[in-house]
Amino acid sequence: MILSRSSRETLDPLSDVLSALGVRSVRSTRFEASGDWALAFPGKARLKFVALLRGRCWMLLPDHPPEALTAGDVFLIGDTPYTAASDPAIEPVDGAPFYAQPGHDVLRLGDGLQTGLLGGSVDFADGDAAFILEALPAFLRVDRASPGAGAVARTLACLEAETGEDRPGAPLIIDRLAEILLVEAIRAYIAMGAEDRVGWIGALADRQVGAALRLMHGEVAEPWTVARLAARVGMSRSAFSARFVARVGRPPLDYLTHWRMVLARRLLSEGRAPIASVAAEVGYGSQSAFAHAFKRTFGYPPRSVA
């Protein structure tokens, strides 16, 4: 028997999303270089975290001014192509082939003494990366003086150590480190004033919109209306709706429906219950209404996942 999520211990929205999306570490990589170099990489539906251990480099991304980085900087890259270079004027070569083969996780150019970068990639199960990626900037630089930068760099170092040794339990530890890495980066993002940017992650820092998000995640099966949510957070319906759209980027019930469908797809893929039970768990008394919402969200029916 599956308990309604409204009867479970309430999770904060970030923990709820990360638990449902199946965060997992894909790879830990290292890059060491000297002299002139520039490597271009394609965009991927994952999050990449990089710590600049020594030296300097430049990051170049579409529609973004060249970013000069120095030792101690930590940054996050979303689903966007990017180029790392010793100088932005250097013509880049395709960097992906250098890491294409399994086990080729370290690239050294020249004697490798000038610049050192440590990277880690985080992926999500079931193709739901967009729920995180759309709420984060394509590129996020974490100030080296912030506690978040140190936490991310230390976690990357632990990730590298685990991936470099074949020890019992390593896959489990690696995935847990990936979760920590992601949470620390998001914490740093919120601490940098993310509440002024559009996206549900930044909106967690907004007192009233964040409270509404916690209600929706904590009691996902509730028959929420905009009026009920507004009343619970102490706002008028119109003011709440406008504030939610401004902070999150979509209307409250649109966000709720999308999250319900992401959660339902995860439950169905795990084979935990028949479609009718999953529909009830995410707030649908009618299986046909659930199937319609699911197909409208993903473009295919729930039976193709179950």
N, C-alpha and C positions, 0 to 999 in steps of 0.2 A: 504494500500500500504506500502510495506517495503522499506525503503530507503537503498541504498547501503551503506555499512559501510564506504566506501571511502568518502561519503558525510556527514558523521557525525563528530561531534567534536572528534578530535583524543585523544584517551586514551593512557597512557603509557602501555606497555605490561603487567606489573604486575596487574594493575587495570583492564585491559581488560580480563585477564585470570580469576581473582577472580570473576569478574562480571558474566562471562559465566559459571563458574563451580559451582555456587550456594553454596558458603561457608556457613556452618551452624554449630552451636555448638551442640555437641552430649551430653556432660555431664560434670559436674564439680564434682571433688572428693577430699577428704581429707584423709590423712593417718597420724596417730599419733602412736608412738611406744616407748617402753623402753625395755632394755635388748637385747637379741640376737634374730635376726629374718632375714629371707630371703624369698622373694616372687618372683615367676617366672610368667611372663605373655607372652601370644602368640603374634605374629605379627598380625597387622590389617592394612587394607588400610585406614588409617586415620593419622592425626598428633596429637601427645599428647605433651602438654606443662606442665612442672612441675617446681615449685619454691620451693626450700628448705628453709623453714621459720626458722627453728632452728635445731641445732645439726649437725650431720654428717651422711653420708651414702655412699654406693658404688653402682655404676651402672655397670653391667656386660652384654656385648653384644657379639654376635658371631663375630669373627675376629676383635676384638677391645680390647685393654688392659683395665684392670679394671680401672674405673674412680672414684677417690675419690672426694667427693663433700662436701662442707661446707655451713653453713648458708649464704644466699644471692645469691647462685648459681641458675641459671635458665638454663634449658636444654629442648631440643626438641627431640622427638623420632618419627621416621618414621615407615614404615612397616617392623618391625623387632622384633623378640622375645627379651625380656630383663629380667634381674633380678635386683631387688633393695634389698640391704642387709646391715645389720649393720657391717658385715665382709664378705669379699669374700670367706672365707674358709667354711662358713656355708652352709650346704646342703639346697637348697630352696624347698619350698612347692608351689603348684599351688595357685597363688593369685587370679585368675579370679573368682572362686566361691564366694569369700568374697563380690564381687561387682555385682554378677550375678542378684540379684533380684532388680526390680525397687524400687527406694527410698533408697537403701542401698549404700549411697554415702560417708559414713564416716566409716573408719576402725580404731579401737583403739586396740593396743596390749599392755598389761601391763597397767601402769598408763598413758602412752602416753606422758610423759613429756620430754623425751630426744630428740626425733626426730619428726619434723613436716613437712609434704609435702602437697602442694596444687597443684592440677592438673586440666587440662581442655583438652577436646578432640575436635578436629575440623574435620568435615567430609565434603564431597563434593557430590553434586547431580549427578545422572546419571552414577555413577561408573567411573567418570573421574579423580579420585584422582591421578592416575599415572602421569598425566601431571605435577602435583606439586611434588609428591613424588620422581619421577626420577630425578628431578632437585635439590633436597636437600640431604644432607647426612643423613644416617640412625640415627645418633646421633650428635647433635650439642649442645655444651656447650657454653653459653653466659657468658663472663667474668662479674663477679659481679660488677666490677668497671665501666662497660660500661653503657651509657644511655639506651641501649636496654634492659639490664637486669632489670632495674628499671621499664621501661615501661611495660614489659611483666608481671612482678610480680604485678604491680598495676592493670593491666587489669584482671589478674587471680582473684585478690581479688574482683573486681567489678563483675566478672562472678559468683563467689561463692555467693556473696550477692544477686544477682538477682535470682539464681537458688534456694536459700534457702527461698524465700518469694513468695507467690502467689499474685502478684500484677498485675493490668491491664497493658497490653503492654509488660509484661516480655518476652514472646517468641521473639518478635521483637528485644528488647534490647539485649537479649542473643545472637542472631545471629549476630547483629552488633558488639558486643564485640568479637565474634569469628573472625570476619573479621579483627578487630583492632589487635587482638592477633597475627594472622598470619602475617599481614603486619609488625608489630614491630619485630617479630622474623626474618623475611626475611631481613629487614633493618639491623638488627644486624649481620646476616650472611654475607651480602654484605660488611658491614663495617669491618668485620674481615678478609678481603682479599679474598673473595669468587671468585674474578675474576681470581684467579689462579687455580680454580677447574673447572671441566667439568660440564656443565649444563646451561640451558638458563637463570636461575636466576642469577648465578654468572656472566654470560656474559653481563648482563645489565650494569655492571660497566665498561666494555670495550668500549672505545669511539667509535670505528668504528663498531664493531659487535653489540653493544647496539643500535647504530643509525640504523642499518639494521633491527634489531628486531622491533624498533619503526615504521619503514616504513611498514613492513609487517603487523603489527597489526593495524596501522592507516589506511592503504589502502589495506585491505585484498583481495578485489576483483580485484585489479590491476593484469594485466598479467605480473607478475614479472619474470625476468630471472636473472641468476647469474650475467651476464654482466651489466644489468641495476642497480642492487643493488650495485655492486662494484663501478660503476661510481658515484652513488649517495653518497657513503661514501668516495670517493676519493682514491680508491685502484684499482690495477689491478685485473682482473678476477681471475687469479690463486692465487694471494696472499690473496685475500678476501676469496676465497673458502677454502683455507687451514686454514686460521685463524678462520673462522666460525666453521669448523669441530673441530678444536682443542679446541675452547672455549665452543661450544654448545654440541658437541658429535654426531652430524649428519649434513649432507649437508644442505645448505640453503633452497633449494626447498623441500627437504624431511621434514624439520621442518615446512615450510609453509603449505604443504599438510596436515600434521598431525594436525596442529592447525585449518586449515579450516574444517577438519572433526570433530574435537572436538566441534567447534563452531556450525557446521551444526547439529550435533546430539542434541545439547542443543536446538536449534531453533525448530527442528522437535518435540522434546519431549514436547515443550510448545504448540504445535499445532498452531503456529502463521501463517503458510503459507503452501501451497502445496509444494511438493518436488521440482518442477521446480523453484519456487520462491526462495526457500532456496538455491538451486544449484547456481542460478544467484547471490545471495547475497554473496556467498563465492567464486565467481570468475569462475563459470563453465557455459559456454554457452550451453553445451550439457548435458542434463539430464542423458544420458547413461554413459558419461564419469564420471560424478559426482557419479553415482551409483556404477560404477566400483571402483573408488577411495575409496568410503565409505566402500564397502565390503572388499576391500583389507586391509583397516585399522582396521576394527572392526570384520570382519568375518561374518557379516550378512548384508542384504540389508537395505537401508534407509526406505523402506516401512514398515519394522518391528518396526520402531520407530514412524513414522508419524501416 
